[in-house]
Amino acid sequence: MALQHVLFVCLGNICRSPAAEGVFLHLIAREGLEDQFVVDSAGTGGWHVGNPADRRMRAAAERRGIHLPSRARQIELADFTSFDRILTMDDDNLRNVKALGRELGNRPGLARVEPMTSYCRQHSATHVPDPYYGGEQGFEHVLDLLDDACAGLLESLLQDSGRRL
C-alpha cells in the first residue's frame, strides 16, 4: 500500500479535527498500520495557531485512551498537494476548503476533499457538530461520530488499496 496522507479540517483546529486526527491515529496504531499513513489536522481559521487541542476535548479523548498530540494550524494551499484526502467536519468547512482549493485550479494530483460524515456507518449525521460552546456530552458525541467515521474511512482506504482489516 502506498503511503496515504490524510488531513482533518474544522474551524479552529482545537476540537473536532484534532480529535479526528487522534482517533484515526489510535485506530491505525491498533491495527499496526502507523507506517502506512501520514495524519494531520488543520483549521480554516487561524485564531488558535500553536495551541494544543481544547482541554475538554483532550480530557474526553483521554478517557477513551486516545491521545491528541497536535498543535493548531491553519490549512494552506500546500496541503492540497501534500495530502491525498482532506476530510471536513461541516458544510462551512467543506465550502471554505473547496474555495481555497479552487485557487490551484482543476489539475491532477490535488487532494480529494469530502465530508467526514460520509464515512459514518452507524450514525446518520450530516456533520460533526462543534462542541466548543456546549457541555461535556457534546465532546462525547463528537468522539462517537469520529470513532464511527474514522473506522469507515480506514476501511475505505484499505479497500481502495486492496487490503482489509
Secondary structure, 3 states (H helix, E strand, C coil): CCCEEEEEEECCCCCHHHHHHHHHHHHHHHCCCHHHEEEEEEECCCCCCCCECCHHHHHHHHHCCCCCCCECCECCCCHHHHCCEEEECCHHHHHHHHHHHHHHCCCCCCCEEEEHHHHCCCCCCCCCCCCCCCCHHHHHHHHHHHHHHHHHHHHHHHHHCCCCC
